[in-house]
């Protein structure tokens, strides 16, 4: 839900969230946003890079526990 708030153009699309706990990260797949995606071609995928930068430019509140790596152990 939060990703759809940050990227309103994804509202009608399916968003799949994958947790990567060893990396303390998340991976999101927005089904249909970029056509068939980078795996369908050997060409570079500038649209995905642009979308990533667009999302990264958003300002969000980050819980303090995420800022202190020792706190999550």
Secondary structure as the mmCIF struct_conf table of DSSP 4:
data_model
#
loop_
_struct_conf.conf_type_id
_struct_conf.id
_struct_conf.beg_label_comp_id
_struct_conf.beg_label_asym_id
_struct_conf.beg_label_seq_id
_struct_conf.end_label_comp_id
_struct_conf.end_label_asym_id
_struct_conf.end_label_seq_id
HELX_RH_AL_P HELX_RH_AL_P1 UNK A 2 UNK A 6
BEND BEND1 UNK A 7 UNK A 7
HELX_RH_3T_P HELX_RH_3T_P1 UNK A 8 UNK A 10
TURN_TY1_P TURN_TY1_P1 UNK A 11 UNK A 12
BEND BEND2 UNK A 13 UNK A 13
STRN STRN1 UNK A 15 UNK A 20
HELX_RH_3T_P HELX_RH_3T_P2 UNK A 21 UNK A 23
TURN_TY1_P TURN_TY1_P2 UNK A 24 UNK A 24
STRN STRN2 UNK A 25 UNK A 30
TURN_TY1_P TURN_TY1_P3 UNK A 31 UNK A 36
HELX_RH_3T_P HELX_RH_3T_P3 UNK A 38 UNK A 40
BEND BEND3 UNK A 42 UNK A 43
HELX_RH_AL_P HELX_RH_AL_P2 UNK A 46 UNK A 56
TURN_TY1_P TURN_TY1_P4 UNK A 57 UNK A 57
BEND BEND4 UNK A 58 UNK A 58
HELX_RH_AL_P HELX_RH_AL_P3 UNK A 64 UNK A 67
HELX_RH_3T_P HELX_RH_3T_P4 UNK A 69 UNK A 72
#
